[in-house]
């Protein structure tokens, strides 16, 4: 049941949702806790009760984002079968990770911030990236084809290409196909 916080189920969910939206518009450094409190319709005291520092808030947002991406990849892995065409499977994974603009933008913001003298966030995002890479590799083990083996061998490249696609405002079908061709070609 939803509460009174603009469709969010709790005060904390309102803080996390509002902060995520603001971060994707003005960046993490460009967003203050005061901006978040004001946009969420909360007092600064309420926000500080849940998040005494911006770093704690960013960490929770990164954890939630990581869990969301993990769930998307896991759902993809569960759809794979022994004779699944790898090209179609890869298109489905890319669609799951690229079609949601909010997810794309938050992903870019979090990884960008992790490169800007934020060692704790860098460590967290690297941990997530390693986990996603292993998940991709495990998924390709389910598929018995040479293209699945090539993708498994290029799993790190997949996430590099994915980040490049996420940086674009709207990755085109041609760009997605170019990534698939690069990942699966001999």
ABEGO torsion letter per residue (X at the ends): XBBABGGBABAAAAAAAAAAAAAAAAEAAABBAAAAAAAAGBBAAAAAAABABAAAAAAAAAAAAAAAAAAAAAAAAAABBAABBAAAAAAAAAAAAAABAAAAAAAAAAAAAAABGBAAAAAAAAAAAAAAAAAAAAAAAABBBAAAAAAAAAAAAAAAAAAAAAABABBBAAAAAAAAAAAABX
